[in-house]
Amino acid sequence: MNLWRNEVLKFTLISGIKGKIFLGALIGILSWSLIFLFYFYGFFEPYELKTYDALCRLQAQRSPTPPEVVLIVVDQGSLDAAQRQGIQWPWPRQMYAPIVQYCAAAGARALAFDVLFDQPSAYGREDDQILAEALKQNGHVFLALFLSREKRLPAPWEENILRRIGLPLSDHSGQVSTTYVSTIPSIEILAEGAAGLGNVMVLPGPDGVYRQIPLCFSYRNHWIPSLGLAVYRHLYGSDPLVLQKKSLKTGREEVPLDRQGLFLLHYYDPAKDFSRLSAFNVVQSFQAVQEGGKPVYPPHLLKDKIVFLGFTAAGLYDLKPTPLSPVSPGVLVHATLVANLIHKDFRVRISPVPLLAIALTIAVAMGVAVMLIPSLWKLAFLLVGMAAAVVFSVSLSFQKSLWVDGVLLSVNLGVSFALSTAFSAATEGRQRRQIKKMFSHYMSDLLIQDLLKNPDKVRLGGEKRVLTVFFSDIAGFTSLSERLSPEEVVALLNRYLTAMTDIILRSGGLIDKYEGDAIMAFWGAPVPQEDHAIRACLAALDNQARLGELRQEFLLAGLPPIHARIGINTGEMIIGNMGSSQRFDFTVIGDSVNLASRLEGAGKEYGIRILISEDTYSQAADRIEVRELDLLRVKGRDKPVRIYELLARRGQLPETLLKGRELFLCGLNFYRNQKWEEAKNHFQGVLDLLPDDGPSKTFIWRCEQFQESPPERRWDGVFQLKTK
């Protein structure tokens, strides 16, 4: 790790501002990666939830409470007043009938019971019948249903109820899993009298706080609405629904859902909460109107209202923690849902991808800034960044109702600041290292001097550039080495590699690596060269010429002659320092590099020494003589490549080769038009001039094969190279 850090430091110092920017970005990415791990394992979630609750309390003070919703609550006052009249808890069902009737008489739009009547009344069937009759007469009353994960035998009538209340919903989310195995509905006589039923089973968040609510539930091929959604659809239309990954599309709008497919509730100020009416006083009001007296609650308080009935008395155990209060009545959850849907008070939590993208941007910006700004300003920059993150999160929450993970962003800033500051402090005062130490083994002195004058030409990380890459290999080296002693193999290789390397370095190339007898080199980087393709081609020609001289020297020394094949390609590739933390090299990778390697091997197919691609030829055409050979499809590429044999420098091709090339091109044209006999005649004409011409021999053999077994009708003239 220290070696890697020192090399990075050296490179950064030499590269100046660009190097510092890169290193700052690298540190930012590292800090972001740490944050991502903590985020992935939920480390920030408890703190994000607390922060969100605090924002909810702030925003609730500015949010007007919707007037459409009214709560009728069984509070402690109602229990005490009923008890004074000899009515014990649980109340008879007929106690709720006057509430239903008074809501109907007052013109309430709907009444929803957050009360589960799952057992027959202890006061007898007549008690249930009184409430059932009131429900039927009202026609706008909704009762509770409870979905359960515990097994129980369904009553025979339950399926009919489920069909009646089921939602016409198409699930395109792929997220919903059916985990409910039974229902606990209100009893049959009441369920049949109700306008609908809705699920009231709501699970809290991981910390026990009720922030979200499912809008619908999958159960036995039915989609069961929540109590709030059932009321809302009754009042505002019953268009088919479409459940998507991030929303529920209704007839009126698209309701956003969070990562788990839940609706994020927007609670209102508890000090200005929904109007609350005492249940017992509503009963008294109905009786007063019936007797011609003055009601406790005038009917206009319920006119055109959506009414929810629930429990608020502490002893009835329906108090739930919400972002606004640790003890909120459970009915408030369902009432808030309806109010949110009516007013489109939608909250959305930012999804992971944009959140992490923002965090990455912030981390990189902080890392770069710390590497560039003076030490005295670094702490101030951190404080400004923290404040900006807070303002960003709060403003989106207040103005866009968007929940942004502010804790993550703030910690992300701090970690990026700490890592980049520590690295910057650790490297201050170190002497700059020279680039020569890094490149002296595989670049010419001329290029190294250029780099020392212009160090910003080298970048530590990978970048895409159009370069020319060169591969060479000694033909039949394995069998040749088996005939020689180890000392002779090493001596031969050293002389060969030295001669070839000298030519490549003089041409401005960079030796990427040696692999046994193979050489990989490239031109155009790190110092840009507009003529990189020309340099590579001329170096290849010089290599072959020098190799001819070496063969004579080897013969005199009693060593076998050697021949080398070369493949060259020009194209976009990734260049940079690559390797492990202990060792890395300045190298190139990519599909264009692979193609050059394939071309080197393909030379064996045609019996030639230098094979280049069309992209290389197009950039070096003014300086070289070539012969078009074939359309080749190599392993790993679907698109065929037009390939050329590199013959000589421009204007230096002997007359015999000029005539042979012309005959070969004519034969190639006949070959591609499937005129096998004419093609063979022209290729034979080449052999009459050049008896050892490998490509002509190859194409004569192919023509004979196609004469015996013609190609398919859609043959495009492309040759499939089956070997690497």
DAWOCOR-V289087 format. One record per run of one state. SS is the DSSP state (A for helix, B for strand, O for the rest). FROM is the first residue (numbers start at 1). LEN is the number of residues. Records with the same first field share a line. If there is no record, write none. Layout:
SS = FROM-LEN + FROM-LEN
//
This chain:
O = 1-1 + 41-4 + 61-8 + 75-1 + 85-9 + 107-3 + 114-11 + 139-2 + 149-9 + 166-3 + 172-10 + 186-2 + 194-2 + 200-12 + 214-2 + 220-2 + 237-4 + 244-3 + 250-4 + 257-6 + 265-5 + 273-2 + 291-8 + 302-4 + 312-2 + 317-2 + 321-7 + 330-1 + 344-3 + 350-2 + 373-2 + 401-1 + 404-2 + 428-8 + 440-5 + 454-1 + 458-5 + 475-2 + 483-3 + 507-3 + 516-2 + 524-8 + 557-7 + 580-4 + 590-1 + 607-3 + 634-7 + 650-5 + 673-3 + 690-4 + 709-9 + 721-4
A = 2-39 + 45-16 + 76-9 + 94-13 + 125-14 + 158-8 + 188-6 + 227-10 + 270-3 + 279-12 + 299-3 + 314-3 + 331-13 + 352-21 + 375-26 + 406-22 + 436-4 + 445-9 + 455-3 + 477-6 + 486-21 + 532-25 + 591-16 + 614-10 + 655-18 + 676-14 + 694-15
B = 69-6 + 110-4 + 141-8 + 169-3 + 182-4 + 196-4 + 212-2 + 216-4 + 222-5 + 241-3 + 247-3 + 254-3 + 263-2 + 275-4 + 306-6 + 319-2 + 328-2 + 347-3 + 402-2 + 463-12 + 510-6 + 518-6 + 564-16 + 584-6 + 610-4 + 624-10 + 641-9 + 718-3
//
